[in-house]
Each structure stands twice: as C-alpha cells, then as structure tokens.
Amino acid sequence: MPPATPQPAAEGGGAAIAAIGLVVGLLVIIGVVVKVFDLKQKRESEAVQLQAQLSDALLREPSLAGLPLTPTVHVPMWKGTPATIEMMGRVPTPEVKDAVLRIVRDEAARVRSDVQINAENRVLHLGSRHSSHHLEVKDAVLRIVRDEAARVRSDVQIEERLSVVPTMARVA
C-alpha cells in the first residue's frame, strides 16, 4: 500500500472564514453608525430643550414682551465642546440688550455649565438715531415724488402711505 498522502484542508474553509469576517465587519460598522446616529439625536434633543428654556426665560421677563428675540442653540456631538447659543433680534436700547444677554447667560448656566453665547452683532439696538434717519429718508422720498409729480402734472395728489420700517443695523 502506498504511503498515505495528506489530504488538503477543505477547499471552502477559507471562503467561509472570509464570509464570517465580512459579516462581523458589517455588523460592527452598522453598530457604529447606529451609535453615532443615536448620539446626534441626543445632542439635537439637548439643543431643543436648552433653546426652549431660553425662550421661556425671555418670555417670562415683562420688559422684553413683544421684542423679536430668537435664541438658536447648537450642541456639538462630542462632549467637552461648549454648546453655542446664537441670539438674534432687535432691542430698543443698549440696556435692554445687556438685560437680554444676562438673562440668556444666567438661564444657560443653570442648565449647562459649558455654553458660549454669540450675540454681539446679532442682538441689535435700534436707537433714536436710526429712527430719525429713516424718517429723514422717508421725507426725502416724498419730497422727490411730489416735485417730480408737480413737474409732470399739476393735478396729481400724493397719498402718503410710506411706513418707516427700520432695517437691522450693527451695534458695536
């Protein structure tokens, strides 16, 4: 009898190990994607909660009633990075602007210890200087329209329906 020759390992064994490795790799990737998605949802939920609390704090202050103030909160995905609060809106005086920022800072610190407020160029003060400028522009426009209308026709009546709508101006 000839000596026994060793039999090679099953030919499909390598392919089976590769397939198992591929399935395990895909499961790990799916698990990581699900974890990241869950973390993103959690951070968005934290942002919405903080934004709602800031809005409520501003609404509770009677002196700010009727002012168009909007806090927008961004909470980064990774811990250790501060939440960012962007305040936008218009206020009548610099004192009211300071009060708004103080209320937001206090409320945010009560909820989270790591916040950063970006509002310096977005919460805008519209003082009397801006209002008087808009009235001057309105008067100048009406004067030009009246002069041109009188030059073309003498029987033109001009109805004054221009309203002064202040635009947002930056406050240093």
C-alpha positions, 0 to 999 in steps of 0.5 A: 500500500502506498504511503498515505498522502495528506489530504488538503484542508477543505477547499471552502474553509477559507471562503467561509472564514472570509464570509464570517469576517465580512459579516462581523465587519458589517455588523460592527460598522452598522453598530457604529453608525447606529451609535453615532446616529443615536448620539446626534439625536441626543445632542439635537434633543439637548439643543431643543430643550436648552433653546426652549428654556431660553425662550421661556426665560425671555418670555417670562421677563415683562420688559422684553414682551413683544421684542423679536428675540430668537435664541438658536442653540447648537450642541456639538456631538462630542462632549467637552465642546461648549454648546453655542447659543446664537441670539438674534433680534432687535432691542430698543436700547443698549440696556435692554440688550445687556438685560437680554444677554444676562438673562440668556447667560444666567438661564444657560448656566443653570442648565449647562455649565459649558455654553458660549453665547454669540450675540454681539452683532446679532442682538441689535439696538435700534436707537433714536438715531436710526429712527430719525434717519429713516424718517429723514429718508422717508421725507426725502422720498416724498419730497422727490415724488411730489416735485417730480409729480408737480413737474409732470402734472399739476393735478396729481395728489400724493397719498402718503402711505410710506411706513418707516420700517427700520432695517437691522443695523450693527451695534458695536 
